Amino acid sequence: MLTFEGLYFKYSKNAPEDILKNISFSASNSEICAIMGPNGSGKSTLLKCAAGVIKPCRGALRYHGECLISNYKTDRAHLIAYMPQAQTPPACTVFDAVLLGRKPHISYSVSKKDIKKVEEIIHTTGITDIAMKRCDELSGGELQKTVFARALAQEPQILLLDEPTNHLDFKNQTEIMKLIKGLTKELKLITIAVIHDINLAIKFSDSFVLIKDGQIFANSCISAITKENIDTLYSVDSKIYEIDGGKIVMIN
């Protein structure tokens, strides 16, 4: 289990207020935890704190009781894979891009084990047919799958995904989320994903952390998705329909 304990963050000591305020929640193995909220609410900042890109001002991040904030980045690279929102295609083939994910495991040179692991991941993520294609020639969906495969190549126990379906069409959004969901369960990963599409989050996520103005507004399973919560979180007038045991959110 990954636990956030009273995390606070601001970019400078002189900033008038914290961007993150007393963030506390837990995420479990084999589950996707969706981080949701309006633009500017602190979702991406939260993932950066968890990934070690920036350091919280106060609070703790614990994995099975061990505090991660004081760990060196090299140690974190064996534990956490972070997929940021903006992706610039690397100037190499898909195979080499995925191989870059093995960097935390490579001491002097690429081993047979590294090559085999990359081949396995490329097969698992369904990008075998584009393995020798250059990354700057990929479609949006192909690039997202490649970046996800590179994250898996780290052999992490925790996946931090910032808008993994950003700029993708409906088909590719669904394919990426199915892939993330399946591998999260198969590999018993802890996956925390910032997801803007409410209905996509509902379909594929196991728990939800709703953030507004840098604070947790609600934190629960599907019971967090109520008309009252959605209306307050996004300042909208919504309707929620129950269909086939699930929920669909519509905006009036």
C-alpha positions in Angstrom: 0.0 0.0 0.0 1.1 3.5 -0.8 0.1 6.1 1.7 0.2 9.9 1.5 0.3 11.5 5.0 -0.5 15.2 5.3 1.4 16.4 2.2 1.8 20.1 1.7 3.6 21.8 -1.2 4.3 25.3 -2.5 6.9 26.4 -5.0 8.6 29.0 -2.8 8.7 29.9 0.9 7.3 33.3 0.2 4.3 32.0 -1.8 1.0 33.2 -0.2 -0.5 29.8 0.1 0.2 26.1 -0.4 -0.7 24.4 -3.7 -1.3 21.1 -1.9 -2.8 21.2 1.6 -2.9 18.2 3.9 -3.2 15.5 1.2 -3.8 12.2 2.9 -5.0 9.0 1.2 -3.9 5.5 0.4 -3.7 3.5 -2.9 -3.7 -0.3 -3.0 -2.0 -3.0 -5.1 -3.8 -4.2 -8.2 -5.9 -1.2 -8.3 -6.2 2.1 -10.3 -6.7 5.2 -8.1 -8.1 8.1 -10.2 -7.1 11.6 -9.3 -9.8 14.0 -10.5 -10.6 17.7 -10.2 -10.7 20.9 -12.2 -7.7 22.5 -13.9 -5.2 24.1 -11.5 -6.4 22.0 -8.5 -3.0 20.5 -7.9 -3.4 17.0 -9.5 -0.2 17.1 -11.5 1.7 18.7 -8.6 0.7 15.8 -6.4 2.0 13.2 -8.9 5.3 15.1 -9.2 5.7 15.0 -5.4 5.1 11.3 -5.4 7.5 10.8 -8.3 10.3 12.8 -6.5 10.4 15.4 -9.2 9.6 18.0 -6.5 9.8 17.7 -2.7 6.8 18.3 -0.4 7.2 21.0 2.2 5.7 18.8 4.9 4.2 15.4 5.2 5.2 11.8 4.3 4.8 9.4 1.5 5.1 5.8 2.7 5.3 2.5 0.8 4.6 -0.5 3.1 5.5 1.8 6.0 8.9 3.0 4.6 9.2 6.8 4.0 10.1 7.5 0.3 10.6 11.2 0.5 14.2 10.9 1.9 15.2 8.2 -0.6 17.6 8.9 -3.4 16.1 9.2 -6.9 18.0 6.1 -8.1 16.3 4.1 -5.4 12.9 5.5 -6.4 13.6 4.6 -10.1 13.4 0.9 -9.1 10.1 1.4 -7.3 8.2 4.2 -9.2 7.6 4.8 -12.9 6.3 8.3 -13.7 4.6 9.1 -17.0 4.2 12.9 -17.3 1.5 14.7 -19.2 3.6 16.2 -22.0 5.5 13.7 -24.2 8.2 14.6 -26.7 8.9 11.7 -29.0 12.6 10.6 -28.6 14.7 10.5 -31.7 15.1 6.7 -31.8 13.1 3.5 -32.5 10.3 2.3 -30.3 12.5 -0.6 -29.2 15.3 1.7 -28.1 12.8 4.0 -26.4 11.4 1.1 -24.3 15.0 0.0 -23.6 15.6 3.4 -22.0 13.2 2.3 -19.3 15.8 -0.3 -18.3 18.3 2.5 -17.3 17.9 1.9 -13.5 18.8 -1.7 -13.9 21.8 -1.2 -16.2 25.3 -1.0 -14.5 27.8 -0.9 -17.4 26.1 -2.2 -20.6 22.8 -3.6 -21.8 22.5 -7.3 -20.9 20.6 -10.2 -22.5 18.2 -9.9 -19.6 17.5 -6.3 -20.5 16.8 -7.2 -24.1 14.6 -10.1 -23.2 12.6 -7.9 -20.8 12.1 -5.2 -23.5 10.9 -7.9 -26.0 8.4 -9.2 -23.4 7.0 -5.8 -22.7 6.7 -4.8 -26.3 4.8 -8.0 -26.9 2.6 -7.5 -23.8 1.7 -3.9 -24.8 0.9 -4.9 -28.3 3.5 -2.7 -30.1 5.5 -5.5 -31.8 4.5 -4.3 -35.3 6.0 -0.8 -34.6 9.1 -1.9 -32.6 11.5 -0.7 -35.3 9.5 2.4 -36.2 10.9 5.8 -35.2 9.1 7.4 -32.3 8.7 10.7 -34.2 6.7 8.9 -36.8 4.2 7.4 -34.4 0.5 8.3 -34.0 -0.7 9.7 -30.7 -2.0 6.3 -29.6 1.2 4.5 -30.6 3.4 7.0 -28.8 1.3 6.7 -25.6 1.6 2.9 -25.7 5.4 3.3 -26.3 5.8 5.6 -23.3 3.7 3.3 -21.2 5.9 0.3 -22.3 9.0 2.3 -21.3 7.6 2.9 -17.8 6.9 -0.8 -17.5 10.5 -1.6 -18.5 11.6 -0.1 -15.2 9.8 -3.0 -13.5 8.1 -0.6 -11.1 5.8 -1.5 -8.3 4.1 1.9 -8.5 2.8 3.6 -11.7 2.1 7.4 -11.7 0.3 8.4 -14.9 -0.6 12.1 -15.7 -3.4 12.1 -18.2 -2.4 8.9 -20.0 -5.2 9.4 -22.5 -4.4 13.0 -23.3 -5.1 14.0 -27.0 -6.3 10.5 -27.9 -9.4 9.6 -29.8 -12.1 7.5 -28.1 -10.8 4.1 -29.5 -7.2 4.8 -28.3 -8.4 6.1 -25.0 -10.2 2.9 -24.4 -7.3 0.7 -25.6 -4.8 2.5 -23.3 -7.0 2.3 -20.3 -7.8 -1.4 -20.9 -4.0 -2.0 -21.1 -3.3 -0.1 -17.9 -6.2 -1.8 -16.1 -5.1 -5.3 -17.2 -1.4 -4.9 -16.4 -2.2 -3.2 -13.0 -4.0 -6.3 -12.0 -1.7 -8.9 -13.6 1.5 -7.3 -12.2 -0.1 -6.3 -8.9 0.9 -2.7 -9.4 -0.3 0.4 -7.5 -1.5 2.8 -10.3 -2.3 6.4 -9.6 -3.6 8.2 -12.6 -4.8 11.8 -13.3 -7.9 11.4 -15.5 -10.0 14.3 -16.8 -12.7 12.2 -18.4 -15.1 11.4 -15.6 -16.8 8.5 -17.4 -13.4 7.0 -18.4 -12.3 7.2 -14.8 -15.5 5.5 -13.6 -15.2 2.7 -16.1 -11.6 1.7 -15.3 -10.8 2.9 -11.8 -11.2 1.2 -8.4 -11.0 4.3 -6.2 -11.2 8.0 -6.6 -9.5 11.0 -5.0 -11.3 14.3 -5.8 -9.2 17.4 -5.4 -10.3 21.0 -5.4 -8.1 24.0 -4.5 -5.3 21.8 -3.5 -7.3 19.9 -0.9 -9.0 16.5 -1.0 -12.7 17.0 -1.5 -13.7 13.4 -1.4 -11.8 10.1 -1.2 -13.6 6.8 -1.7 -14.6 4.0 -4.1 -17.4 4.6 -6.6 -19.5 6.0 -3.8 -17.5 9.2 -4.2 -19.2 9.8 -7.6 -22.4 11.6 -6.6 -24.2 14.4 -8.2 -23.5 16.6 -5.2 -19.7 15.9 -5.3 -19.4 16.4 -9.1 -21.5 19.6 -9.1 -19.4 21.1 -6.3 -16.1 19.9 -7.7 -16.5 21.2 -11.2 -19.2 23.9 -10.7 -21.7 22.2 -13.0 -25.2 20.8 -13.0 -24.8 17.1 -13.6 -27.0 14.0 -13.8 -25.8 10.5 -12.9 -27.4 7.5 -14.5 -26.9 3.9 -13.4 -26.4 1.6 -16.3 -25.4 -2.1 -16.3 -24.1 -1.8 -12.7 -22.0 1.2 -13.5 -22.5 5.0 -13.6 -22.5 7.6 -16.4 -22.2 11.3 -15.7 -23.9 13.8 -18.0 -23.7 17.6 -17.8 -26.9 19.6 -18.3 
